[in-house]
């Protein structure tokens, strides 16, 4: 899952402050995302995991909500980190490592929930500020309606008159723009909340698969090689009609039993690769004298 697009639409003027700062995690992620997409499409889970591992900061991210500017910058980085762990989880699934996939999806969910709560706290003063500006603007315009009409009717206005009219225009602008800005910010917050709720299905699915697999392994006394040999059969392959489902099934079996060359060869065939053929040593033959 990528960060919610609405996050990058809200308060663009504040986000411009990030351009002068050192390269952020959000910027690094945006630069690496196309390469990650390509690796996942090619089902190169190991390479994708290596790339996501390199993006994860050595020190935990700290959310700075001292101002709307720092709050948005932190939110962008947290969204990027959520996406990195999401990619890592998908890469782990492609590599057959369900255990790591579960850990990554759970971490992504945790980061997303933190981000949603902290961003809401960071932007709450901005929302309240716009609401207050709208309320104050309506009051000023209502009480100053006669004065504004008087100023507009003047044939000649001095500098003080012009400034007074500009103040009325500011309040009118606040009344017009306030709801729009609040809606944008709220849309961003709603997007972050949606992000935080988007991992439950994946987590539940992986957990159920691991529990089911564990139960089946006990029937083979946890002998993974015997289990893999037993479940790799035409019936189980036929149950998976889509090629992607077949590959996901096979890659998990190879993860459990890396020495099973038969399954590895079937994976290579489905992925359009030439079967792996071990090289045989050859002896040079001398001509008979």
C-alpha atoms as an extended CHARMM CRD file, in Angstrom:
* protein
*
       289  EXT
         1         1  UNK       CA              0.0000000000        0.0000000000        0.0000000000  PROA      1               0.0000000000
         2         2  UNK       CA              1.2340000000        3.4130000000       -0.9170000000  PROA      2               0.0000000000
         3         3  UNK       CA              0.6070000000        6.5570000000        1.1440000000  PROA      3               0.0000000000
         4         4  UNK       CA             -2.8010000000        8.1240000000        0.6580000000  PROA      4               0.0000000000
         5         5  UNK       CA             -2.6680000000       10.5570000000       -2.2400000000  PROA      5               0.0000000000
         6         6  UNK       CA             -4.7210000000       13.1220000000       -0.3420000000  PROA      6               0.0000000000
         7         7  UNK       CA             -1.8590000000       13.6580000000        2.0890000000  PROA      7               0.0000000000
         8         8  UNK       CA              0.2120000000       15.3210000000       -0.6120000000  PROA      8               0.0000000000
         9         9  UNK       CA             -2.6640000000       17.5440000000       -1.7860000000  PROA      9               0.0000000000
        10        10  UNK       CA             -3.3940000000       19.2330000000        1.5340000000  PROA      10              0.0000000000
        11        11  UNK       CA             -1.6850000000       22.5200000000        2.3690000000  PROA      11              0.0000000000
        12        12  UNK       CA              0.8310000000       22.4910000000       -0.5160000000  PROA      12              0.0000000000
        13        13  UNK       CA              2.4090000000       25.7350000000        0.6950000000  PROA      13              0.0000000000
        14        14  UNK       CA              3.4670000000       24.0170000000        3.9060000000  PROA      14              0.0000000000
        15        15  UNK       CA              4.9140000000       21.0390000000        2.0520000000  PROA      15              0.0000000000
        16        16  UNK       CA              7.1610000000       23.3610000000        0.0520000000  PROA      16              0.0000000000
        17        17  UNK       CA              9.2290000000       23.8270000000        3.2040000000  PROA      17              0.0000000000
        18        18  UNK       CA             10.4980000000       20.2660000000        2.8200000000  PROA      18              0.0000000000
        19        19  UNK       CA             12.2890000000       21.0710000000       -0.4480000000  PROA      19              0.0000000000
        20        20  UNK       CA             15.0320000000       22.9790000000        1.3580000000  PROA      20              0.0000000000
        21        21  UNK       CA             15.6030000000       20.2370000000        3.9440000000  PROA      21              0.0000000000
        22        22  UNK       CA             17.9230000000       17.2120000000        3.5380000000  PROA      22              0.0000000000
        23        23  UNK       CA             16.4390000000       14.3570000000        1.5250000000  PROA      23              0.0000000000
        24        24  UNK       CA             13.5830000000       12.8900000000        3.5240000000  PROA      24              0.0000000000
        25        25  UNK       CA             12.3660000000        9.3000000000        3.6780000000  PROA      25              0.0000000000
        26        26  UNK       CA              9.2950000000       10.3680000000        1.6950000000  PROA      26              0.0000000000
        27        27  UNK       CA             11.5160000000       11.7010000000       -1.1070000000  PROA      27              0.0000000000
        28        28  UNK       CA             13.6900000000        8.5880000000       -1.0840000000  PROA      28              0.0000000000
        29        29  UNK       CA             10.6520000000        6.3320000000       -1.2300000000  PROA      29              0.0000000000
        30        30  UNK       CA              9.1270000000        8.2140000000       -4.1520000000  PROA      30              0.0000000000
        31        31  UNK       CA             12.4140000000        7.7980000000       -6.0180000000  PROA      31              0.0000000000
        32        32  UNK       CA             12.6130000000        4.0390000000       -5.3070000000  PROA      32              0.0000000000
        33        33  UNK       CA              8.9210000000        3.1430000000       -5.7570000000  PROA      33              0.0000000000
        34        34  UNK       CA              9.1340000000        2.5350000000       -9.5520000000  PROA      34              0.0000000000
        35        35  UNK       CA             12.0270000000        0.1030000000       -9.0830000000  PROA      35              0.0000000000
        36        36  UNK       CA             10.1290000000       -1.6900000000       -6.3270000000  PROA      36              0.0000000000
        37        37  UNK       CA              7.0510000000       -1.9720000000       -8.5300000000  PROA      37              0.0000000000
        38        38  UNK       CA              9.2020000000       -3.4940000000      -11.2740000000  PROA      38              0.0000000000
        39        39  UNK       CA             10.7730000000       -6.0430000000       -8.9210000000  PROA      39              0.0000000000
        40        40  UNK       CA              7.3800000000       -7.1190000000       -7.5800000000  PROA      40              0.0000000000
        41        41  UNK       CA              6.0120000000       -7.4410000000      -11.1180000000  PROA      41              0.0000000000
        42        42  UNK       CA              9.0080000000       -9.6330000000      -11.9870000000  PROA      42              0.0000000000
        43        43  UNK       CA              8.4370000000      -11.6350000000       -8.7720000000  PROA      43              0.0000000000
        44        44  UNK       CA             11.9530000000      -10.9210000000       -7.5640000000  PROA      44              0.0000000000
        45        45  UNK       CA             11.0450000000      -10.9760000000       -3.8950000000  PROA      45              0.0000000000
        46        46  UNK       CA             14.5930000000      -11.2530000000       -2.5730000000  PROA      46              0.0000000000
        47        47  UNK       CA             15.7980000000       -8.1780000000       -4.4670000000  PROA      47              0.0000000000
        48        48  UNK       CA             12.7020000000       -6.2190000000       -3.4360000000  PROA      48              0.0000000000
        49        49  UNK       CA             13.2480000000       -7.1150000000        0.2280000000  PROA      49              0.0000000000
        50        50  UNK       CA             16.8690000000       -5.9870000000        0.0080000000  PROA      50              0.0000000000
        51        51  UNK       CA             15.7580000000       -2.6490000000       -1.4310000000  PROA      51              0.0000000000
        52        52  UNK       CA             13.0990000000       -2.1120000000        1.2420000000  PROA      52              0.0000000000
        53        53  UNK       CA             15.5500000000       -3.0620000000        3.9940000000  PROA      53              0.0000000000
        54        54  UNK       CA             17.8890000000       -0.3440000000        2.7140000000  PROA      54              0.0000000000
        55        55  UNK       CA             15.1080000000        2.2510000000        2.9810000000  PROA      55              0.0000000000
        56        56  UNK       CA             14.2160000000        1.5240000000        6.6120000000  PROA      56              0.0000000000
        57        57  UNK       CA             15.9060000000        4.1320000000        8.8800000000  PROA      57              0.0000000000
        58        58  UNK       CA             18.4290000000        2.8600000000       11.4160000000  PROA      58              0.0000000000
        59        59  UNK       CA             16.7510000000        4.9440000000       14.1330000000  PROA      59              0.0000000000
        60        60  UNK       CA             12.9770000000        4.9430000000       14.7350000000  PROA      60              0.0000000000
        61        61  UNK       CA             11.0990000000        7.8760000000       13.2110000000  PROA      61              0.0000000000
        62        62  UNK       CA              9.8870000000       10.4850000000       15.6860000000  PROA      62              0.0000000000
        63        63  UNK       CA              6.7240000000       12.4000000000       14.8160000000  PROA      63              0.0000000000
        64        64  UNK       CA              7.2560000000       16.1500000000       15.1960000000  PROA      64              0.0000000000
        65        65  UNK       CA              3.9000000000       17.8680000000       15.6880000000  PROA      65              0.0000000000
        66        66  UNK       CA              5.2180000000       21.1620000000       17.0220000000  PROA      66              0.0000000000
        67        67  UNK       CA              3.7280000000       22.9540000000       14.0070000000  PROA      67              0.0000000000
        68        68  UNK       CA              1.6390000000       22.1710000000       10.9220000000  PROA      68              0.0000000000
        69        69  UNK       CA              4.8120000000       22.3260000000        8.7880000000  PROA      69              0.0000000000
        70        70  UNK       CA              6.7430000000       19.7930000000       10.8700000000  PROA      70              0.0000000000
        71        71  UNK       CA              3.5960000000       17.7270000000       11.3170000000  PROA      71              0.0000000000
        72        72  UNK       CA              3.0590000000       17.3850000000        7.5670000000  PROA      72              0.0000000000
        73        73  UNK       CA              6.7340000000       16.5790000000        7.0040000000  PROA      73              0.0000000000
        74        74  UNK       CA              6.5850000000       13.8690000000        9.6710000000  PROA      74              0.0000000000
        75        75  UNK       CA              3.3110000000       12.5610000000        8.2750000000  PROA      75              0.0000000000
        76        76  UNK       CA              4.8400000000       12.2370000000        4.8100000000  PROA      76              0.0000000000
        77        77  UNK       CA              7.7760000000       10.2790000000        6.2460000000  PROA      77              0.0000000000
        78        78  UNK       CA              5.5020000000        8.0280000000        8.3070000000  PROA      78              0.0000000000
        79        79  UNK       CA              3.3550000000        7.3770000000        5.2350000000  PROA      79              0.0000000000
        80        80  UNK       CA              6.4830000000        6.4900000000        3.2880000000  PROA      80              0.0000000000
        81        81  UNK       CA              7.6870000000        4.1320000000        6.0290000000  PROA      81              0.0000000000
        82        82  UNK       CA              4.2620000000        2.4810000000        6.0850000000  PROA      82              0.0000000000
        83        83  UNK       CA              4.5460000000        1.9660000000        2.3310000000  PROA      83              0.0000000000
        84        84  UNK       CA              8.0790000000        0.5690000000        2.6440000000  PROA      84              0.0000000000
        85        85  UNK       CA              6.8920000000       -2.0850000000        5.0930000000  PROA      85              0.0000000000
        86        86  UNK       CA              3.9040000000       -2.7830000000        2.8550000000  PROA      86              0.0000000000
        87        87  UNK       CA              6.2320000000       -3.3860000000       -0.0850000000  PROA      87              0.0000000000
        88        88  UNK       CA              8.4490000000       -5.5110000000        2.1520000000  PROA      88              0.0000000000
        89        89  UNK       CA              5.4630000000       -7.6370000000        3.1170000000  PROA      89              0.0000000000
        90        90  UNK       CA              4.4730000000       -8.1530000000       -0.5150000000  PROA      90              0.0000000000
        91        91  UNK       CA              8.0820000000       -8.9870000000       -1.4090000000  PROA      91              0.0000000000
        92        92  UNK       CA              8.2540000000      -11.5140000000        1.4320000000  PROA      92              0.0000000000
        93        93  UNK       CA              5.0760000000      -13.1960000000        0.1670000000  PROA      93              0.0000000000
        94        94  UNK       CA              6.5680000000      -13.4500000000       -3.3140000000  PROA      94              0.0000000000
        95        95  UNK       CA              9.6950000000      -14.9690000000       -1.7640000000  PROA      95              0.0000000000
        96        96  UNK       CA              7.5800000000      -17.4690000000        0.1830000000  PROA      96              0.0000000000
        97        97  UNK       CA              8.5180000000      -16.0420000000        3.5680000000  PROA      97              0.0000000000
        98        98  UNK       CA              5.0750000000      -15.7920000000        5.1600000000  PROA      98              0.0000000000
        99        99  UNK       CA              6.4920000000      -15.1880000000        8.6160000000  PROA      99              0.0000000000
       100       100  UNK       CA              8.3680000000      -12.0610000000        7.5230000000  PROA      100             0.0000000000
       101       101  UNK       CA              5.3690000000      -10.9220000000        5.4710000000  PROA      101             0.0000000000
       102       102  UNK       CA              3.1620000000      -11.0550000000        8.5680000000  PROA      102             0.0000000000
       103       103  UNK       CA              5.6980000000       -9.0740000000       10.6090000000  PROA      103             0.0000000000
       104       104  UNK       CA              5.9920000000       -6.4280000000        7.8820000000  PROA      104             0.0000000000
       105       105  UNK       CA              2.2410000000       -6.0050000000        7.4510000000  PROA      105             0.0000000000
       106       106  UNK       CA              1.7750000000       -5.7130000000       11.2190000000  PROA      106             0.0000000000
       107       107  UNK       CA              4.5350000000       -3.0920000000       11.3850000000  PROA      107             0.0000000000
       108       108  UNK       CA              2.9620000000       -1.1740000000        8.4850000000  PROA      108             0.0000000000
       109       109  UNK       CA             -0.3910000000       -1.1950000000       10.2640000000  PROA      109             0.0000000000
       110       110  UNK       CA              1.1820000000        0.0500000000       13.4960000000  PROA      110             0.0000000000
       111       111  UNK       CA              2.9470000000        2.9160000000       11.6870000000  PROA      111             0.0000000000
       112       112  UNK       CA             -0.2220000000        3.8400000000        9.7970000000  PROA      112             0.0000000000
       113       113  UNK       CA             -2.2740000000        4.0380000000       13.0040000000  PROA      113             0.0000000000
       114       114  UNK       CA              0.3490000000        6.2020000000       14.6920000000  PROA      114             0.0000000000
       115       115  UNK       CA              0.5010000000        8.4430000000       11.6530000000  PROA      115             0.0000000000
       116       116  UNK       CA             -3.2640000000        8.9160000000       11.5280000000  PROA      116             0.0000000000
       117       117  UNK       CA             -3.4540000000        9.8780000000       15.2060000000  PROA      117             0.0000000000
       118       118  UNK       CA             -0.3880000000       12.1380000000       15.2650000000  PROA      118             0.0000000000
       119       119  UNK       CA             -1.2520000000       13.9480000000       12.0310000000  PROA      119             0.0000000000
       120       120  UNK       CA             -4.7430000000       14.6490000000       13.3420000000  PROA      120             0.0000000000
       121       121  UNK       CA             -3.2030000000       16.1630000000       16.4800000000  PROA      121             0.0000000000
       122       122  UNK       CA             -0.6840000000       18.1990000000       14.4680000000  PROA      122             0.0000000000
       123       123  UNK       CA             -3.2960000000       19.6870000000       12.1390000000  PROA      123             0.0000000000
       124       124  UNK       CA             -6.0480000000       20.2170000000       14.7130000000  PROA      124             0.0000000000
       125       125  UNK       CA             -4.9100000000       23.8190000000       15.4230000000  PROA      125             0.0000000000
       126       126  UNK       CA             -4.9670000000       24.5740000000       11.6860000000  PROA      126             0.0000000000
       127       127  UNK       CA             -8.5170000000       23.2690000000       11.3650000000  PROA      127             0.0000000000
       128       128  UNK       CA             -9.6240000000       25.2430000000       14.4030000000  PROA      128             0.0000000000
       129       129  UNK       CA             -7.8520000000       28.3310000000       13.0530000000  PROA      129             0.0000000000
       130       130  UNK       CA             -9.7530000000       28.1770000000        9.7810000000  PROA      130             0.0000000000
       131       131  UNK       CA            -13.0570000000       27.5930000000       11.5690000000  PROA      131             0.0000000000
       132       132  UNK       CA            -12.4010000000       30.5670000000       13.8360000000  PROA      132             0.0000000000
       133       133  UNK       CA            -11.4620000000       32.7390000000       10.8490000000  PROA      133             0.0000000000
       134       134  UNK       CA            -14.7180000000       31.8210000000        9.1180000000  PROA      134             0.0000000000
       135       135  UNK       CA            -16.8110000000       32.5380000000       12.2090000000  PROA      135             0.0000000000
       136       136  UNK       CA            -15.0390000000       35.8480000000       12.8360000000  PROA      136             0.0000000000
       137       137  UNK       CA            -15.3140000000       36.8020000000        9.1790000000  PROA      137             0.0000000000
       138       138  UNK       CA            -19.0620000000       36.2440000000        9.1340000000  PROA      138             0.0000000000
       139       139  UNK       CA            -19.4420000000       38.3860000000       12.2500000000  PROA      139             0.0000000000
       140       140  UNK       CA            -17.3280000000       41.2070000000       10.8200000000  PROA      140             0.0000000000
       141       141  UNK       CA            -19.1470000000       41.1680000000        7.4990000000  PROA      141             0.0000000000
       142       142  UNK       CA            -22.5470000000       41.1390000000        9.1650000000  PROA      142             0.0000000000
       143       143  UNK       CA            -21.7220000000       44.0000000000       11.5210000000  PROA      143             0.0000000000
       144       144  UNK       CA            -19.8460000000       45.9680000000        8.8550000000  PROA      144             0.0000000000
       145       145  UNK       CA            -22.2820000000       45.5400000000        5.9710000000  PROA      145             0.0000000000
       146       146  UNK       CA            -23.4470000000       49.1640000000        6.1370000000  PROA      146             0.0000000000
       147       147  UNK       CA            -19.8830000000       50.4730000000        6.4290000000  PROA      147             0.0000000000
       148       148  UNK       CA            -18.7180000000       48.4370000000        3.4390000000  PROA      148             0.0000000000
       149       149  UNK       CA            -21.6350000000       49.7570000000        1.3520000000  PROA      149             0.0000000000
       150       150  UNK       CA            -20.7510000000       53.2900000000        2.4210000000  PROA      150             0.0000000000
       151       151  UNK       CA            -17.1260000000       52.8470000000        1.3620000000  PROA      151             0.0000000000
       152       152  UNK       CA            -18.1200000000       51.3090000000       -1.9590000000  PROA      152             0.0000000000
       153       153  UNK       CA            -20.4400000000       54.2670000000       -2.6490000000  PROA      153             0.0000000000
       154       154  UNK       CA            -17.7040000000       56.8820000000       -2.1750000000  PROA      154             0.0000000000
       155       155  UNK       CA            -16.6830000000       58.6040000000       -5.3890000000  PROA      155             0.0000000000
       156       156  UNK       CA            -13.1770000000       59.1180000000       -4.0030000000  PROA      156             0.0000000000
       157       157  UNK       CA            -11.5320000000       56.9820000000       -1.3370000000  PROA      157             0.0000000000
       158       158  UNK       CA             -8.4010000000       57.8020000000        0.6240000000  PROA      158             0.0000000000
       159       159  UNK       CA             -5.7190000000       55.3110000000        1.7210000000  PROA      159             0.0000000000
       160       160  UNK       CA             -7.5120000000       54.4660000000        4.9820000000  PROA      160             0.0000000000
       161       161  UNK       CA            -10.7170000000       53.7480000000        3.0910000000  PROA      161             0.0000000000
       162       162  UNK       CA             -8.8990000000       51.4100000000        0.6970000000  PROA      162             0.0000000000
       163       163  UNK       CA             -7.2510000000       49.5820000000        3.5890000000  PROA      163             0.0000000000
       164       164  UNK       CA            -10.6230000000       49.1710000000        5.3020000000  PROA      164             0.0000000000
       165       165  UNK       CA            -12.0590000000       47.6540000000        2.1200000000  PROA      165             0.0000000000
       166       166  UNK       CA             -9.0760000000       45.2950000000        1.8510000000  PROA      166             0.0000000000
       167       167  UNK       CA             -9.7860000000       44.1010000000        5.4000000000  PROA      167             0.0000000000
       168       168  UNK       CA            -13.3430000000       43.2990000000        4.3660000000  PROA      168             0.0000000000
       169       169  UNK       CA            -11.9510000000       41.3630000000        1.3720000000  PROA      169             0.0000000000
       170       170  UNK       CA             -9.6920000000       39.3400000000        3.6870000000  PROA      170             0.0000000000
       171       171  UNK       CA            -12.6700000000       38.3070000000        5.8000000000  PROA      171             0.0000000000
       172       172  UNK       CA            -14.6820000000       37.4560000000        2.6790000000  PROA      172             0.0000000000
       173       173  UNK       CA            -11.7870000000       35.3160000000        1.4430000000  PROA      173             0.0000000000
       174       174  UNK       CA            -11.6040000000       33.5090000000        4.7860000000  PROA      174             0.0000000000
       175       175  UNK       CA            -15.3340000000       32.7850000000        4.6310000000  PROA      175             0.0000000000
       176       176  UNK       CA            -14.9310000000       31.4010000000        1.1020000000  PROA      176             0.0000000000
       177       177  UNK       CA            -11.6590000000       29.4850000000        1.5520000000  PROA      177             0.0000000000
       178       178  UNK       CA            -12.1310000000       28.2280000000        5.1160000000  PROA      178             0.0000000000
       179       179  UNK       CA            -14.5080000000       25.3580000000        4.3000000000  PROA      179             0.0000000000
       180       180  UNK       CA            -12.3790000000       24.3820000000        1.2960000000  PROA      180             0.0000000000
       181       181  UNK       CA             -9.1740000000       24.1830000000        3.3570000000  PROA      181             0.0000000000
       182       182  UNK       CA            -10.8770000000       22.3300000000        6.2140000000  PROA      182             0.0000000000
       183       183  UNK       CA            -12.3030000000       19.8370000000        3.7160000000  PROA      183             0.0000000000
       184       184  UNK       CA             -8.8350000000       19.2820000000        2.1930000000  PROA      184             0.0000000000
       185       185  UNK       CA             -7.2420000000       18.6900000000        5.5650000000  PROA      185             0.0000000000
       186       186  UNK       CA            -10.0620000000       16.4270000000        6.6840000000  PROA      186             0.0000000000
       187       187  UNK       CA             -9.7460000000       14.5090000000        3.4340000000  PROA      187             0.0000000000
       188       188  UNK       CA             -6.0760000000       13.9360000000        4.1830000000  PROA      188             0.0000000000
       189       189  UNK       CA             -6.8840000000       12.7380000000        7.6900000000  PROA      189             0.0000000000
       190       190  UNK       CA             -9.6060000000       10.4370000000        6.3660000000  PROA      190             0.0000000000
       191       191  UNK       CA             -7.0930000000        9.0250000000        3.8760000000  PROA      191             0.0000000000
       192       192  UNK       CA             -4.6220000000        8.2710000000        6.6520000000  PROA      192             0.0000000000
       193       193  UNK       CA             -7.3490000000        6.5490000000        8.6470000000  PROA      193             0.0000000000
       194       194  UNK       CA             -8.2020000000        4.4420000000        5.5980000000  PROA      194             0.0000000000
       195       195  UNK       CA             -4.5180000000        3.5420000000        5.2830000000  PROA      195             0.0000000000
       196       196  UNK       CA             -4.4730000000        2.3770000000        8.9080000000  PROA      196             0.0000000000
       197       197  UNK       CA             -7.4520000000        0.0970000000        8.2580000000  PROA      197             0.0000000000
       198       198  UNK       CA             -6.1040000000       -1.3610000000        5.0260000000  PROA      198             0.0000000000
       199       199  UNK       CA             -3.8230000000       -4.0420000000        6.4470000000  PROA      199             0.0000000000
       200       200  UNK       CA             -6.3190000000       -6.0370000000        8.5190000000  PROA      200             0.0000000000
       201       201  UNK       CA             -7.3370000000       -8.2970000000        5.6340000000  PROA      201             0.0000000000
       202       202  UNK       CA             -3.7540000000       -9.1150000000        4.6250000000  PROA      202             0.0000000000
       203       203  UNK       CA             -2.7100000000       -9.7710000000        8.2200000000  PROA      203             0.0000000000
       204       204  UNK       CA             -5.7120000000      -12.0170000000        8.8260000000  PROA      204             0.0000000000
       205       205  UNK       CA             -5.0630000000      -13.9430000000        5.6010000000  PROA      205             0.0000000000
       206       206  UNK       CA             -1.4010000000      -14.6240000000        6.3520000000  PROA      206             0.0000000000
       207       207  UNK       CA             -2.1530000000      -15.5800000000        9.9470000000  PROA      207             0.0000000000
       208       208  UNK       CA             -4.7980000000      -18.0980000000        8.8410000000  PROA      208             0.0000000000
       209       209  UNK       CA             -2.4270000000      -19.5950000000        6.2620000000  PROA      209             0.0000000000
       210       210  UNK       CA              0.3230000000      -20.0100000000        8.8640000000  PROA      210             0.0000000000
       211       211  UNK       CA             -2.0360000000      -21.6330000000       11.3720000000  PROA      211             0.0000000000
       212       212  UNK       CA             -3.3680000000      -24.0330000000        8.7460000000  PROA      212             0.0000000000
       213       213  UNK       CA              0.1330000000      -24.8950000000        7.5640000000  PROA      213             0.0000000000
       214       214  UNK       CA              1.3060000000      -25.5160000000       11.1290000000  PROA      214             0.0000000000
       215       215  UNK       CA             -1.5830000000      -27.8950000000       11.7260000000  PROA      215             0.0000000000
       216       216  UNK       CA             -0.7450000000      -29.8130000000        8.5430000000  PROA      216             0.0000000000
       217       217  UNK       CA              2.9500000000      -29.9570000000        9.3960000000  PROA      217             0.0000000000
       218       218  UNK       CA              2.1840000000      -31.6780000000       12.7030000000  PROA      218             0.0000000000
       219       219  UNK       CA              0.7220000000      -34.5750000000       10.7100000000  PROA      219             0.0000000000
       220       220  UNK       CA              4.2050000000      -35.0520000000        9.2560000000  PROA      220             0.0000000000
       221       221  UNK       CA              5.9380000000      -34.5790000000       12.6160000000  PROA      221             0.0000000000
       222       222  UNK       CA              7.1390000000      -31.1830000000       11.3670000000  PROA      222             0.0000000000
       223       223  UNK       CA              9.2230000000      -32.8100000000        8.6430000000  PROA      223             0.0000000000
       224       224  UNK       CA              9.0290000000      -30.0310000000        6.0540000000  PROA      224             0.0000000000
       225       225  UNK       CA             10.4930000000      -32.0870000000        3.2060000000  PROA      225             0.0000000000
       226       226  UNK       CA              7.9040000000      -34.8480000000        3.6590000000  PROA      226             0.0000000000
       227       227  UNK       CA              5.1130000000      -32.3040000000        3.9640000000  PROA      227             0.0000000000
       228       228  UNK       CA              6.2020000000      -30.5270000000        0.7730000000  PROA      228             0.0000000000
       229       229  UNK       CA              6.4740000000      -33.8000000000       -1.1590000000  PROA      229             0.0000000000
       230       230  UNK       CA              2.9860000000      -34.7660000000       -0.0340000000  PROA      230             0.0000000000
       231       231  UNK       CA              1.1730000000      -31.5350000000       -0.8590000000  PROA      231             0.0000000000
       232       232  UNK       CA              2.8760000000      -31.0080000000       -4.2200000000  PROA      232             0.0000000000
       233       233  UNK       CA              0.5520000000      -33.0420000000       -6.3480000000  PROA      233             0.0000000000
       234       234  UNK       CA             -1.6440000000      -32.5560000000       -9.4470000000  PROA      234             0.0000000000
       235       235  UNK       CA             -4.8000000000      -32.1250000000       -7.3800000000  PROA      235             0.0000000000
       236       236  UNK       CA             -3.4130000000      -29.2080000000       -5.3490000000  PROA      236             0.0000000000
       237       237  UNK       CA             -1.9840000000      -27.6320000000       -8.4680000000  PROA      237             0.0000000000
       238       238  UNK       CA             -5.3190000000      -27.9550000000      -10.2880000000  PROA      238             0.0000000000
       239       239  UNK       CA             -7.1170000000      -26.2330000000       -7.4080000000  PROA      239             0.0000000000
       240       240  UNK       CA             -5.1080000000      -23.1160000000       -8.2490000000  PROA      240             0.0000000000
       241       241  UNK       CA             -6.3230000000      -22.0450000000      -11.6600000000  PROA      241             0.0000000000
       242       242  UNK       CA             -4.4740000000      -18.7270000000      -11.8880000000  PROA      242             0.0000000000
       243       243  UNK       CA             -0.7790000000      -18.8380000000      -12.6640000000  PROA      243             0.0000000000
       244       244  UNK       CA             -0.0790000000      -16.3640000000       -9.8650000000  PROA      244             0.0000000000
       245       245  UNK       CA             -1.8020000000      -18.6410000000       -7.3380000000  PROA      245             0.0000000000
       246       246  UNK       CA              0.2360000000      -21.6070000000       -8.5630000000  PROA      246             0.0000000000
       247       247  UNK       CA              3.4590000000      -19.6280000000       -8.1960000000  PROA      247             0.0000000000
       248       248  UNK       CA              2.5310000000      -18.4450000000       -4.6990000000  PROA      248             0.0000000000
       249       249  UNK       CA              1.8730000000      -22.0640000000       -3.7380000000  PROA      249             0.0000000000
       250       250  UNK       CA              5.1400000000      -23.3180000000       -5.2140000000  PROA      250             0.0000000000
       251       251  UNK       CA              7.3120000000      -20.5420000000       -3.8290000000  PROA      251             0.0000000000
       252       252  UNK       CA              6.1540000000      -21.3320000000       -0.3040000000  PROA      252             0.0000000000
       253       253  UNK       CA              7.0040000000      -24.9970000000       -0.8180000000  PROA      253             0.0000000000
       254       254  UNK       CA             10.4740000000      -24.0740000000       -2.0560000000  PROA      254             0.0000000000
       255       255  UNK       CA             10.8960000000      -21.8010000000        0.9580000000  PROA      255             0.0000000000
       256       256  UNK       CA             10.0670000000      -24.7350000000        3.2370000000  PROA      256             0.0000000000
       257       257  UNK       CA             12.2320000000      -27.1740000000        1.2770000000  PROA      257             0.0000000000
       258       258  UNK       CA             14.8990000000      -25.2960000000       -0.7220000000  PROA      258             0.0000000000
       259       259  UNK       CA             16.4730000000      -28.5700000000       -1.8920000000  PROA      259             0.0000000000
       260       260  UNK       CA             13.3980000000      -29.6580000000       -3.8280000000  PROA      260             0.0000000000
       261       261  UNK       CA             14.6570000000      -29.1860000000       -7.3960000000  PROA      261             0.0000000000
       262       262  UNK       CA             11.4720000000      -30.6170000000       -8.9180000000  PROA      262             0.0000000000
       263       263  UNK       CA              9.3430000000      -27.7950000000       -7.5450000000  PROA      263             0.0000000000
       264       264  UNK       CA             12.0140000000      -25.2280000000       -8.3820000000  PROA      264             0.0000000000
       265       265  UNK       CA             11.9880000000      -26.4410000000      -11.9790000000  PROA      265             0.0000000000
       266       266  UNK       CA              8.2000000000      -26.1440000000      -12.1410000000  PROA      266             0.0000000000
       267       267  UNK       CA              8.4410000000      -22.5710000000      -10.8210000000  PROA      267             0.0000000000
       268       268  UNK       CA             11.0150000000      -21.7190000000      -13.4670000000  PROA      268             0.0000000000
       269       269  UNK       CA              8.7580000000      -23.1690000000      -16.1560000000  PROA      269             0.0000000000
       270       270  UNK       CA              5.7590000000      -21.1090000000      -15.0290000000  PROA      270             0.0000000000
       271       271  UNK       CA              7.8830000000      -17.9580000000      -14.9180000000  PROA      271             0.0000000000
       272       272  UNK       CA              9.2240000000      -18.5740000000      -18.4140000000  PROA      272             0.0000000000
       273       273  UNK       CA             12.7260000000      -19.3650000000      -17.2780000000  PROA      273             0.0000000000
       274       274  UNK       CA             14.8680000000      -22.1990000000      -18.5890000000  PROA      274             0.0000000000
       275       275  UNK       CA             14.9730000000      -25.1480000000      -16.1770000000  PROA      275             0.0000000000
       276       276  UNK       CA             18.0900000000      -25.2760000000      -14.0570000000  PROA      276             0.0000000000
       277       277  UNK       CA             20.4180000000      -27.9680000000      -15.4300000000  PROA      277             0.0000000000
       278       278  UNK       CA             23.4370000000      -28.7830000000      -13.2640000000  PROA      278             0.0000000000
       279       279  UNK       CA             26.7150000000      -28.7510000000      -15.1350000000  PROA      279             0.0000000000
       280       280  UNK       CA             28.4700000000      -32.0730000000      -15.4390000000  PROA      280             0.0000000000
       281       281  UNK       CA             32.2290000000      -32.3990000000      -15.3500000000  PROA      281             0.0000000000
       282       282  UNK       CA             33.6790000000      -33.7160000000      -18.5700000000  PROA      282             0.0000000000
       283       283  UNK       CA             37.0390000000      -35.3230000000      -19.2430000000  PROA      283             0.0000000000
       284       284  UNK       CA             39.0700000000      -34.5260000000      -22.2900000000  PROA      284             0.0000000000
       285       285  UNK       CA             39.5530000000      -37.5180000000      -24.5150000000  PROA      285             0.0000000000
       286       286  UNK       CA             42.9860000000      -38.1940000000      -25.9600000000  PROA      286             0.0000000000
       287       287  UNK       CA             43.2830000000      -39.4250000000      -29.5010000000  PROA      287             0.0000000000
       288       288  UNK       CA             44.2950000000      -43.0530000000      -29.8300000000  PROA      288             0.0000000000
       289       289  UNK       CA             47.7770000000      -43.5410000000      -31.0280000000  PROA      289             0.0000000000
